[in-house]
């Protein structure tokens, strides 16, 4: 497989904080598929991701992106009724990258981020299998 490589940055300034620069996962992984959605401005829940990818492990991929790859992913808690006959509500997370942070990432990473997005999109379309 011919997976593009994406150089690391030394630092990234987001909201006035210096943090380790984000790194990219391999483009043929579910972690990359989650990241591609985030860096294209999508906000999504586990159910949204499961419906698109048939994966039950979104929280694990988000954890990898945050802790191994240093991506500034936000979680907004939401609550909704379930079909449970006792009237239970479910609390779940909606994942996103804040719009101002996302804009800064695109400005700083430029073509590297665009190449990553296109590589994951090609993979999802079946054009780059291992």
Order of alpha helices (4+ residues) and beta strands (2+ residues): beta-beta-alpha-beta-alpha-alpha-beta-beta-alpha-alpha
